[in-house]
Amino acid sequence: MARKFQKGQVEEIIYVRLEPGEDVLLAIWEICEEHEIETGQILGGSGALDKFRFQHYPSNPKMVRDGWEHVTEVIELDGPLETNIVGTIGTTIVDEDAPEFFLSPTPELPTPEDVQTMTGSRTVAPGTRSPYVHAHVTATNPHVTMIGHLMPGTLVRRAPVGAEDPPSHFTLVIAKVTGVAFLNRFGKGGLYHDFGEL
């Protein structure tokens, strides 16, 4: 099978300061919508977190549910945490004839929203289109350093209880790319990455 590729160019680089308490993934989706980013790259992001919520390969991958072997789980690390983030941005396209997304909540994926957002999108309902964010985060607290796929519930650091929040120093650097459409496509053939027209 030949590799598929398509070339694009960086149109602009956007620097964004997130606010204390913001959900990082939700903020990135909103930034994509506000700045009309359909294809892009998270060049970097750094700052402090109160909580890191992510999916990763579990220490015991032999978790079988309904004949399907799960290879990821969702876990949380409490802060304060220092962090770094990189990733790709595209657009999720769900075809009208796409089958219902087949995963169901389990102890490792505790909510229907977790199942949906494992795909990097808000929804995988047939006929929908939404921003796609596939971001990996490295975070460290005084006890452990972990890396995983960004999930909702990852929160920017706030001031201690009783103190007024100063402006955050959590910064994202995002490149908006044109000339290529990076697609996270869900159709009859499953969920896969593609390049094409929007």
Steps between C-alpha positions, in 0.01 A plus 500: 500500500639841403522778755245774446608861543389850414691826543378815672646820638489681832265796467554642849619408847260574784609548861226450759508548877247275672319611814526345848261206531450459122464152353792471256335276238174696499703819462688360198172399332367853560820661367469289183143623450576866584803517267354268231783247537402192300856369469789590726763404749539558872865605489519511877325584819629540852386603843365360824200274547275415796399174333622291205234268357621274220480167326799271474596138468422331831748300704278195439381506136308171534167663574238325289143629471246334270774328303691823427837564659535849644845647468439839660360633823420846636676611818561823693808653661451767764704818501675715527655377177742650248414405145585502131258437211538428126260364242313515173180687415258403228131457432290198589259403225238237587326360193121467502537123454762460774417222745428589860827545688544160659677558831297515820585640845704265720690542827796612285285737288248615758266728302338517156686832454831320556411252228415782258801717578748211469468589132626855565161650413191617685278255313505215253128516417413424134494807277703722735821698453712640785856602594739208551780526755751218547723638774754326721590651834793436729432604860698467819408544867725442804446122473476390137538605137242371251417544131168440334227606261326820618144453629236742635552576867862619466487830689728805499646583845307736725620702798476337846155506662416848628748677271402694191606338172785691335522480119603153388837416349357199311579575135417314179676558167289383205587507129205546263571307178338554160523314170436161660198353672600262781195282566406264778243305302240258635306299244414148397869411504549613860689792652815610315712801399478635148578807289251657263230759453280647774 
